[in-house]
Amino acid sequence: TFFAAVNTAVAARDDLTFDDTTGVLTYTGEGEAMANLEIALAITDDALVEGAESFDVNLGADTSGSVATTIGTASVTTTIAASDTATWSIAGPTAAVTEGTTATYTLSLEGIIDGTATVALSLANDTAEDADYDGTFFAAVNTAVAARDDLTFDDTTGVLTYTGEGEAMANLEIALAITDDA
């Protein structure tokens, strides 16, 4: 914790005391300027995929009233850079599928999410036509998502949203029926 880091910094000094119940740091110098106090606060690598986070370290007014002091720089903001990433991937049939069967696609997200992650899904015909597969790709995505509490799909935009609470996403299996147009 921050107070533990302050206590560690103060421990090597005989001109400072710190009350970790009130957060008050007291300098008891004998007519000399106070040497800078360096507080080393460890930043935890939590392995969660998240954006940058920040915190402020603040100075408050002198509460002793014994010496006239003022506050120069009253606050410093520290930003923790995002160091973890998540990777969306899709896998599907590597060989040709037969008309009248189903092509199954596996959507995965590697990384532990605490919050939301989105990806845009689409299907583009190369030589196939819409009639070559049953219904629409978005209908197949909606069917796959329907049983999941952690996923939503906007079939207007094609955006799939995963909402994680500190755990990895289970793979999403999308089954697209292939039409037998014989």
C-alpha positions, 0 to 999 in steps of 0.5 A: 500500500501507499502508506507502507511505501511511505513508512519504508522511505521514512524508516531510514530517516531520523528527521521524519515521522509518519502517522499511517492512521492519519497520513501526516508526515512530520519533519523535525529538522533542526534549522536545516533544509529537509532532504528529499524523501523518495517514496518507491511504490511498487506497481502490480502486474495484474495480467488483466487486459485493460486500458491505462490507469492512473492515481494521484499522490497529494499533499494536504495543508500543514495541520500543526500550525507551529510553522508557516508553510505553504504547498508548492506542487500539491499533486502528482498523477501517475499513469500505469501504462497498459502492458497486457493485450488481448488477441481475437482469432477465428478458425474454421474448416481448412478443407472444403465442406460438402453441400448440405453440411455445416461449416463451424467457425471458432472465435477466440479471445486470448487474454484475461479481460476485466471490462469489455472487448469488441470485434467486428464480424463480417462475411464476404463472398468470394465465389459463393453466393448468399444462397450457398449457405442457409440464412445469414452469417449474422443469424448464425452468430446470433444463435451462437451468442444466444446462450451466453451471458458474457457476449452480445452481438449487434447484427446491424453493425456486426460488432460482437462485445465480450464483457469479462470479469477477470476471466478468459473468454470461452471460445464461441462456436458459430455454425453456418449451414451450407445449402445443398442446392443440387 
